[in-house]
Each structure stands twice: as structure tokens, then as C-alpha cells.
Amino acid sequence: MSAELAIQQAVIAALRADATLISLLATHAYEGSPTVPGVYEYVPQADASESDVDFPYVVAGDMTGAEFDTDDLNGQDHTLTLHVWDRYRGRKRVRQVLDAIYVVLHRASLAVSGQTTIFCYWEFSQSMPDPDPETQHGVTRFRILTQET
């Protein structure tokens, strides 16, 4: 059974639990939901009422998964891409958020339901302007190897 959902939930929980990262992010309350720190699986599409104070935030993006079995254990090799969105002029805040994510996740021992985390390693990060000239976009990816418990 794939551990993708459990890994995503563990990563979001780890990021939301880090005070340094959360201090860099905006918080949101959408459609009557409680206010939560700016790390999401999904953020509703921005509309005209969204202001610069709604930034920056982090979104868990695409994930890959592959078999990593041994003779007696089932394992999985995953990558998870995280996106940072901001409307700060320049890349300073995006870089600060990417750096804070690195500190939280690189070599972290994630609490993944039904799995033992073998490792969580940073693969890369990049910051760039978004096609929307108001927005900066940061991307980072982590490789997460797990075995079923």
C-alpha cells in the first residue's frame, strides 16, 4: 500500500509545528474554516480580494513513489515537491521560507503512519518569478525513503 498520503500529512504536520517557519508565513481562514498556519495541501484559487498580507504560504505539490523492497521488507522511495508563494518584491522572503523548510525536513525523522522513515533528504530548491508579475515562486523537493512497520 502506498504511503503517499501519510507522508504528505507527516510533512505538513512537521512544517506546521516549526515556530521559525510559521513565523515567516501568513495564516488563512477560508470559508469559515479555522485559521491555520500557512502550510497547505490545497489553497483555494486567489481572487481579487486576496491581498499581499495573505502571503507567503507553502503548498505540498506533486509526489512520486517507487518500490524500494528488500527480501523481507516492503519499502517505498518518494519525492515530495513543496511550493512557496509570495508577493514580496524580490526573492528574500521566498529564500527565507525555503531555508526554513530545509532546516525542518532535511534529515528529519518523520512520523509517518504505518511506516518507518529511513531518511528524508533535500534534493534541490529554486526561486523564480511567477508568470504573474506580482508573485514570486519557490520550489523545493525532498526524497523520503520508508519501510512498512
Sequence and secondary structure as in RCSB ss.txt:
>XXXX:A:sequence
MSAELAIQQAVIAALRADATLISLLATHAYEGSPTVPGVYEYVPQADASESDVDFPYVVAGDMTGAEFDTDDLNG
QDHTLTLHVWDRYRGRKRVRQVLDAIYVVLHRASLAVSGQTTIFCYWEFSQSMPDPDPETQHGVTRFRILTQET
>XXXX:A:secstr
   HHHHHHHHHHHHHT HHHHHHS EE  TT   EESEES      TT  GGG  EEEEEEEEEEE   SS  E
EEEEEEEEEEE SSSSHHHHHHHHHHHHHHTT     TTEEEEEEEEEEEEEEE SSTT EEEEEEEEEEEEE 
